[in-house]
Amino acid sequence: MDALAVGAVECPLPGGGGTAARFEELAAVAREDLSVARLVEGHLDAVAILGELGGRPAQLGQYWGVWAAEPPGSGLTARRTAGGWVLDGVKRYCSGAHTCTHALVTALAEDGRRLFAVRTGIPGADARGPEDGSGCRPVPGSWRAVGMAGSDSPDVRFTAVPATEVGGVEAYLRRPGFHHGGVGVAACWYGGAQAVARVLFEKAGRGEDSFTDAQAGAVHLTLYAAGAALRQAAEEIDADPLDRAGGAALRALRVRALVAQACAEVLDRVGRATGAGPLCHDHRHAQAVADLTVYVRQHHAERDLAALGARVARGAGAGA
């Protein structure tokens, strides 16, 4: 994150010919620490969104998040004032709430849901950011997670926070990059699954055992298939970045479901093959398991499978 913020490293934008490298970079960070990958993914997604919707580009030294979760509840509202847009309410699942200097936030306005750029008011935030976010405050005690604890994703309360509109009504969801970004999240899940599998392959490497070898073979196949799906998706995104063929939504649903299924299988098979030992005595593994279990729940299980099935069965989108 520090390297990204100061421009020491760069990551290809989705659809620009290097999407496979983008997904691999996200997976590589996730193999080391899934919570950090969540923060990196959010920053990189914000950079891509600002470029796609014509917002002011992220500046060096800024840490961006994308706070766009829409769980049931009152959520965040936007209203116009004489001085511009202001946001009020509570936003949930704001990853990097204590460290992001800026964020892209969805909020409900009178004419529909819109995306806004805000300056969070975190000490050290660049004064050249969208607006002064002095009324933007994390809610103490609202993030008690064990899995993904390091992603720092509490509720954030907005009190008359000045905001800059990015795109029009529903532009955040309607842009092709929304689905490209969804595949990027799956790349993080994939790296997290690779991290969980580490102890299984290490155990198999220490000596021959047919049961361990069978689980290792099954996990290898599962990860191979997930990786192949991500690479294929990257090629398709680069071939049609503006989604003129209309296949982006179906692609994202398909790849996310496949990678989520792979994560579930890896978690199950690694646990069956290695027992309680690594969970109790290997902190890195225990954290990787807890993190992946939480993060992959961004896939909405049967709800997302129903959306996929409906598109396939009723011919919505290219490739259905």
Buried (B, 14 or more C-beta within 10 A) or exposed (E): BEEBBEEEEEBBBBBBEBBBEBBBBBBEBBBEBBBBBBBBBBBBBBBBBBBBBEBEEBBEEBBBBBBBBBEEEEBBBBEEEEEEBBBBBBBBBBBBBEBBBBBBBBBBBEEEBBBBBBBBBBEEBBEEBBBBBEBBBBBEEBBEBEBBBBBBBBBBBBEEBBBBBBBEBBBBBEBBBBBBBBBBBBBBBBBBBBBBBBBBBBBBEEEEEEEBEEBBEBBBEBBEBBBEBBBEBBEBBBEBBEBEEBBBBBBBBBBBBBBBBBBBBBBEBBBEBBEEEBBEEBEEBBBBBBBBBBBBEBBEEEEBBEBBEEBBEEEEBBEB
